[in-house]
């Protein structure tokens, strides 16, 4: 647990009422993690570019995810007043500080998926009556 300083209080995500749990809910979501990773790999992207990069995300979920990440200061939304209006998304400094963690988790999942599939198959086979 981090030390409490005059500038930053200590948080304990194991505590039921800790506000850091809401942040973990946001960044622990698969769409949020994939959005952060996509922006980290590709840099600034438009909405349509994000939607095509993250296959399977619905318009509603991508919009909600971007709003949540923007609200938490992880993603920046920049509007350029052109015709039509151009909207670009990028990681903030705070978002970039999270990028290594998110990409490590994504990479771990990709590397270890065969072992997870094998474990699931063994569990399912043993759980059948």
C-alpha positions in Angstrom: 0.0 0.0 0.0 1.4 3.4 -0.9 2.4 5.8 1.9 0.2 8.7 2.7 1.8 12.0 1.9 0.4 15.6 2.3 -0.4 15.5 -1.5 -1.8 12.0 -1.9 -3.7 9.8 0.5 -3.1 6.1 0.7 -5.7 3.9 -1.0 -6.5 0.2 -0.3 -8.4 -1.5 -3.1 -9.1 -4.4 -0.8 -11.3 -2.1 1.2 -15.0 -2.3 0.2 -15.3 1.5 0.1 -12.1 2.5 -1.5 -12.6 4.7 -4.6 -9.7 2.9 -6.4 -12.1 0.0 -7.0 -14.1 2.2 -9.4 -10.9 2.8 -11.3 -10.1 -0.9 -11.4 -13.6 -1.5 -12.7 -12.9 0.8 -15.6 -9.3 -0.3 -16.5 -10.1 -3.9 -15.9 -12.7 -4.0 -18.6 -11.6 -5.8 -21.7 -12.8 -2.9 -24.0 -10.9 -0.4 -21.9 -7.7 -2.5 -21.9 -7.9 -3.0 -25.7 -8.6 0.7 -26.3 -5.6 1.7 -24.2 -3.4 -0.8 -25.9 -4.6 0.3 -29.4 -3.9 3.9 -28.7 -0.5 3.0 -27.2 0.4 1.0 -30.3 -1.1 3.3 -33.0 -1.0 6.7 -31.3 -3.7 9.2 -32.0 -6.7 7.5 -33.7 -10.2 8.6 -34.9 -13.2 6.8 -33.6 -13.7 4.8 -36.8 -10.0 3.7 -36.7 -10.4 2.5 -33.1 -13.6 0.6 -34.0 -11.9 -1.2 -36.9 -8.8 -1.9 -34.8 -10.8 -3.4 -31.9 -12.8 -6.1 -33.7 -16.1 -7.0 -32.1 -16.6 -3.8 -30.0 -20.1 -2.3 -30.5 -20.5 1.4 -31.2 -22.3 1.8 -27.8 -19.5 0.0 -25.9 -16.7 1.9 -27.6 -18.4 5.2 -27.0 -19.0 4.4 -23.3 -15.5 3.1 -22.9 -14.0 6.3 -24.4 -16.1 8.5 -22.2 -15.1 6.6 -19.1 -11.4 6.7 -20.0 -11.7 10.4 -20.8 -13.5 11.0 -17.5 -10.7 9.2 -15.6 -8.0 11.3 -17.4 -6.6 8.3 -19.3 -7.7 9.3 -22.8 -7.8 12.8 -24.4 -10.5 13.7 -26.9 -9.5 16.4 -29.3 -12.1 18.0 -31.6 -11.0 19.8 -34.7 -13.7 22.1 -36.1 -13.6 21.1 -39.7 -16.4 20.0 -42.0 -17.2 17.3 -41.0 -15.9 17.7 -37.4 -12.8 15.6 -36.8 -12.4 13.9 -33.4 -9.1 12.2 -32.4 -8.4 10.2 -29.3 -5.0 9.7 -27.7 -3.5 8.6 -24.4 -2.8 11.3 -21.8 0.3 11.2 -19.7 -1.6 9.3 -17.1 -2.8 6.9 -19.8 0.7 6.4 -21.0 1.8 5.5 -17.5 -0.7 2.7 -17.6 0.3 1.4 -21.0 3.1 -0.9 -20.0 0.8 -2.7 -17.5 -2.1 -3.1 -19.9 0.2 -4.3 -22.8 1.9 -6.7 -20.4 -1.5 -8.2 -19.5 -2.6 -8.4 -23.1 0.7 -10.0 -24.2 0.5 -12.5 -21.3 -3.0 -13.5 -22.4 -1.9 -14.0 -26.0 1.2 -16.1 -25.0 -0.5 -18.2 -22.4 -3.8 -18.9 -24.1 -2.9 -22.4 -25.1 -2.2 -23.3 -21.4 -5.5 -21.6 -20.4 -7.4 -23.5 -23.1 -5.8 -26.8 -21.9 -6.7 -26.0 -18.2 -10.3 -25.2 -19.2 -10.7 -28.4 -21.1 -9.3 -30.5 -18.2 -11.5 -28.7 -15.7 -14.6 -29.1 -17.9 -13.8 -32.8 -18.5 -13.4 -33.5 -14.8 -16.4 -31.5 -13.8 -18.8 -33.5 -15.9 -20.8 -36.2 -14.0 
